[in-house]
């Protein structure tokens, strides 16, 4: 259902994205990404690495390193996918927010909500 390919949305050394290998219907589960939870007090170590741009908040006491395709979805303020945190299964569950065509890049809003247009943390002025 998904594959990793070069994305036109990123311009860095690792310009990858996740693409649909078949048509995906709105509401369909796209991917269940397992997580490695880290206590908040260990987050300061992640901040010193490139992983800081790839981890998610995971409740109030943890940060999550999301495995599988979870770390590779690119951002859009007009996403075609969304996610829910499944604390019982320790997964991030990604769903089609709109119909996604074969070959289309699967995009999420990094702010967590599809309608959240706030600047992203790495674009905010300090």
C-alpha positions as CSV (number, residue, x, y, z in Angstrom):
1,X,0.0,0.0,0.0
2,X,2.9,2.4,0.7
3,X,6.5,2.9,-0.5
4,X,9.3,5.3,0.2
5,X,10.5,7.4,-2.8
6,X,12.2,10.7,-3.4
7,X,9.9,13.6,-2.6
8,X,9.8,17.0,-4.3
9,X,8.7,18.5,-1.0
10,X,12.0,18.3,0.8
11,X,15.2,19.6,-0.4
12,X,17.7,18.1,2.0
13,X,20.1,15.2,1.7
14,X,17.3,12.8,2.6
15,X,14.5,14.0,0.5
16,X,12.2,11.1,1.0
17,X,8.4,10.7,1.3
18,X,5.8,8.0,1.6
19,X,3.7,7.3,-1.5
20,X,0.6,5.3,-2.2
21,X,1.1,2.1,-4.3
22,X,-2.6,1.8,-4.8
23,X,-5.7,3.9,-4.5
24,X,-6.7,4.5,-0.9
25,X,-10.2,5.4,0.2
26,X,-11.0,8.2,2.7
27,X,-11.1,6.7,6.2
28,X,-9.0,3.7,5.4
29,X,-6.2,2.7,7.8
30,X,-3.0,3.3,6.0
31,X,-0.3,2.3,8.5
32,X,0.0,1.2,12.1
33,X,3.4,2.5,13.2
34,X,4.8,1.0,16.5
35,X,6.4,3.4,18.9
36,X,9.4,3.4,21.2
37,X,8.3,5.6,24.2
38,X,11.0,7.6,25.9
39,X,10.4,9.3,29.3
40,X,10.5,13.1,29.0
41,X,13.6,13.4,31.1
42,X,15.5,11.5,28.3
43,X,14.2,13.9,25.6
44,X,17.1,16.2,26.2
45,X,19.4,13.6,24.7
46,X,17.2,13.4,21.6
47,X,17.4,17.2,21.2
48,X,21.1,16.8,20.5
49,X,20.5,14.6,17.4
50,X,18.6,14.7,14.1
51,X,15.9,12.6,15.7
52,X,14.6,15.7,17.4
53,X,12.8,16.6,14.2
54,X,11.2,13.2,13.9
55,X,9.8,12.4,17.4
56,X,6.2,12.9,18.5
57,X,4.7,13.9,21.8
58,X,3.3,10.8,23.4
59,X,1.0,11.7,26.3
60,X,2.3,14.1,28.9
61,X,5.2,12.0,30.2
62,X,6.8,10.6,27.1
63,X,8.2,11.3,23.7
64,X,7.7,8.7,21.0
65,X,10.1,7.5,18.4
66,X,7.7,6.3,15.7
67,X,8.9,3.4,13.6
68,X,7.9,2.1,10.2
69,X,6.7,4.8,7.8
70,X,5.7,7.0,10.7
71,X,8.9,9.1,10.7
72,X,8.9,9.6,6.9
73,X,5.5,11.2,6.2
74,X,6.0,14.8,5.0
75,X,4.0,17.8,6.2
76,X,1.3,19.7,4.5
77,X,-1.3,22.3,5.8
78,X,-3.6,20.5,3.3
79,X,-2.9,16.9,4.3
80,X,-4.5,13.8,2.7
81,X,-3.9,11.7,5.9
82,X,-4.2,12.1,9.6
83,X,-3.2,10.0,12.6
84,X,-4.5,8.9,16.0
85,X,-2.3,7.8,18.9
86,X,-3.3,4.3,20.0
87,X,-1.9,4.1,23.6
88,X,-3.3,0.6,24.2
89,X,-1.3,-0.8,21.2
90,X,1.6,1.7,21.4
91,X,1.1,2.7,17.8
92,X,0.4,5.7,15.8
93,X,-2.4,4.8,13.4
94,X,-2.5,6.7,10.1
95,X,-5.7,7.1,8.1
96,X,-6.6,8.6,4.8
97,X,-8.2,11.9,5.4
98,X,-9.2,12.2,1.7
99,X,-9.1,9.7,-1.1
100,X,-5.5,9.2,-2.1
101,X,-4.6,8.2,-5.6
102,X,-1.9,5.6,-6.6
103,X,1.4,7.4,-6.8
104,X,0.3,10.4,-4.7
105,X,2.5,11.4,-1.7
106,X,0.8,10.7,1.7
107,X,1.0,13.9,3.8
108,X,0.1,14.7,7.4
109,X,-0.1,18.0,9.3
110,X,2.8,18.0,11.7
111,X,0.8,20.0,14.2
112,X,-1.4,17.0,14.8
113,X,-4.8,18.4,13.6
114,X,-5.6,18.7,9.9
115,X,-6.9,22.3,10.4
116,X,-4.0,23.6,12.5
117,X,-2.2,26.2,10.5
118,X,0.2,27.4,13.2
119,X,3.8,27.7,12.2
120,X,5.7,24.5,12.7
121,X,8.1,24.3,15.7
122,X,11.2,24.4,13.5
123,X,9.9,27.5,11.6
124,X,9.0,29.6,14.8
125,X,11.2,32.5,15.8
126,X,12.9,31.9,19.2
